[in-house]
Amino acid sequence: MKNSTKRLLVVLFVVFCIAPLALAQAPAAVPATAPAATAAVPASPAPKPILDADLAGTPVPSADAHAKGDPDGSLTGNASDVTVSDPKKGLTIGDLANQVGQNKIAVNFVWTLITGYLVMFMQLGFALLETGLARAKNANHTMMMNMGVYGIGMFAYWLIGFAIQMGGVGAVANLGGTAPLSAEFTATIFGKPFGLFGQHGLFLMHKGTYDVGVMVLFLFQMVFMDTGATIPTGAAVERWKFSAFAVTSFLFAAFTYPLYANWAWGGGWLANLGTNFGLGKGYCDFAGSGVVHAVGGLSALAIAMILGPRIGKFSREGRPQVILAHDIVLVITGCLILAFGWFGFNPGSTLGASSNGNLRIGSIAVNTMLASATGMISAMLYMWFMFKKPDASMTGNGFLAGLVAITAPSGFVNPLGAVIIGLVAGVLVCLSVAFVERVLQVDDPVGAVSVHGTCGIWGVISLGLFADGKSNYGGSWNGVNGSVTGLFYGDASQLVAQLIGVATLVGFVFTLSFIFAFLVDLLVGQRASAKSELEGLDLPEMGALAYPEFELKS
Amino acid sequence: MILVGILLTLLGFVISLISLGVTSSVGGRLAIVLIGLALSLFGIMGVLNKAYLKNAIWKKG
């Protein structure tokens, strides 16, 4: 036999040996015909129910083994850690089921609390952002407003705001025990019940609301309200009397915010536009582009209009003048802290990580990141193209605009939708800042009206366009079966529900904010004196300079 | 003018709300809501803000 023939035989031998192995690992081919043979496969036996007796012999590490320590973690956490209801019976199926249920709620509690703490941290971001954009002579005053709103707002919200917002929401399944929040005041309009405000939960003691689930819900909702309450301080910075700020913040936390939040999140009439009027899944606002940001932004507009512009902001012909920020480092640091906190804001709005559909937290977080990136990029490119420099403060505003806009749709859109929403928001905020300043001639030193008001409204509308119908939070939303689906994916009625929400924001929330601001102006006076303003509000309003060792230019 | 501005803004909201009762068609509701929204925006920007701009601080010498 020739050598070449031998080699050929060896190759063929190897191929025949290896081929079956390779085929065995290859994915099964799709059958060309219906798999008739499957009928012949014997059905697997029905699963045998687990009985209490089966648990009797569950192996548990001995006390001696534990005494030696557990460096690799294999002994810690076992059947002996399950609470047993009756020691005589030992571990039962009922004990196991109770433990599983409590574990689920515990996971949700921890998730909601920690994301709530992240949202609270955003207060620092707002404080740094607004103070950096103000002049140094107002730094103490601006920081104090941002801290003051936390305490004042929380107190008002505890007194009455939470009850108005959530007093009729019913049991929040993810948090297990909010059943005491069961009384919603309703009026019948067009033959349908319109939820207007909640009635349980005053002081967190009223009608059984001293309850662990209610406490978790209060903490999370409180920090959201506080985010909204701090938005007007940015638009009113450098000229707002501290006393007027304090009264306004109280009213915002007690009434303005909770009313709209009830209508959207507390079982109110906007949430029920789907069940009552067949409009999509009702008004949807996953984490608050409308409830938090647009409410805050529109209140900021009402206050800024009544306050009027800072001295020197407009020339006698009405042309806007540049008033420089005193510390861009603070501004950008504030923006980045806010972006970090937003990972609590949006993913945390599931109110849990262990329930049907809650694993969407991954896509919610990614949507949040993507929209912030594209918002920043489009604002930066817009400023670079229009004004030849990538302006830092407007790039920061674009960053936040993307985040504000994705807040409502974050739970319902795909990554491509998030990218588009952020891109639009970045340009929109630049156009809106110019419009507010040049056309409306309203002085908004930090761009709060545009970032939170304009882009908040864009976020609400974008949900009605881009919701892709793929999310599933327990099979329904706002009591309507199915997934939230926007116009581009086939449901035009969802867009109408969103626009009714926008009309409520612009027509009702703005009006209520304006009336409150008008009354405060009459009773307390909104604006600091011209002398105080020129001197800087730190000494006249707060009694101390933020930077006493600096030489300040007036 | 401030009162007129506020009333127009609120009227826009009421018109949007009425869309729920007067028709059940999506297109009809959309049109009515947009009219209401436009009226509210006019109330804020075209009436209320202009009333405040009349006495704007930079016009006072």
Chai-1 contact restraints between the chains, C-beta under 6 A:
chainA,res_idxA,chainB,res_idxB,connection_type,confidence,min_distance_angstrom,max_distance_angstrom,comment,restraint_id
A,F190,B,L20,contact,1.0,0.0,6.0,A-B,restraint_1
A,F190,B,G21,contact,1.0,0.0,6.0,A-B,restraint_2
A,F277,B,L20,contact,1.0,0.0,6.0,A-B,restraint_3
A,M305,B,N49,contact,1.0,0.0,6.0,A-B,restraint_4
A,M305,B,Y52,contact,1.0,0.0,6.0,A-B,restraint_5
A,G308,B,I57,contact,1.0,0.0,6.0,A-B,restraint_6
A,F314,B,W58,contact,1.0,0.0,6.0,A-B,restraint_7
A,R316,B,W58,contact,1.0,0.0,6.0,A-B,restraint_8
A,L440,B,N49,contact,1.0,0.0,6.0,A-B,restraint_9
A,Q441,B,L53,contact,1.0,0.0,6.0,A-B,restraint_10
A,A492,B,V26,contact,1.0,0.0,6.0,A-B,restraint_11
A,S493,B,V26,contact,1.0,0.0,6.0,A-B,restraint_12
A,V496,B,V26,contact,1.0,0.0,6.0,A-B,restraint_13
A,V496,B,R29,contact,1.0,0.0,6.0,A-B,restraint_14
A,V496,B,L30,contact,1.0,0.0,6.0,A-B,restraint_15
A,L499,B,V33,contact,1.0,0.0,6.0,A-B,restraint_16
A,I500,B,S16,contact,1.0,0.0,6.0,A-B,restraint_17
A,I500,B,V33,contact,1.0,0.0,6.0,A-B,restraint_18
A,A503,B,F13,contact,1.0,0.0,6.0,A-B,restraint_19
A,A503,B,S16,contact,1.0,0.0,6.0,A-B,restraint_20
A,A503,B,V33,contact,1.0,0.0,6.0,A-B,restraint_21
A,A503,B,G36,contact,1.0,0.0,6.0,A-B,restraint_22
A,A503,B,L37,contact,1.0,0.0,6.0,A-B,restraint_23
A,V506,B,S40,contact,1.0,0.0,6.0,A-B,restraint_24
A,G507,B,T9,contact,1.0,0.0,6.0,A-B,restraint_25
A,G507,B,G12,contact,1.0,0.0,6.0,A-B,restraint_26
A,G507,B,F13,contact,1.0,0.0,6.0,A-B,restraint_27
A,G507,B,S40,contact,1.0,0.0,6.0,A-B,restraint_28
A,F508,B,F13,contact,1.0,0.0,6.0,A-B,restraint_29
A,T511,B,I6,contact,1.0,0.0,6.0,A-B,restraint_30
A,T511,B,T9,contact,1.0,0.0,6.0,A-B,restraint_31
A,T511,B,L10,contact,1.0,0.0,6.0,A-B,restraint_32
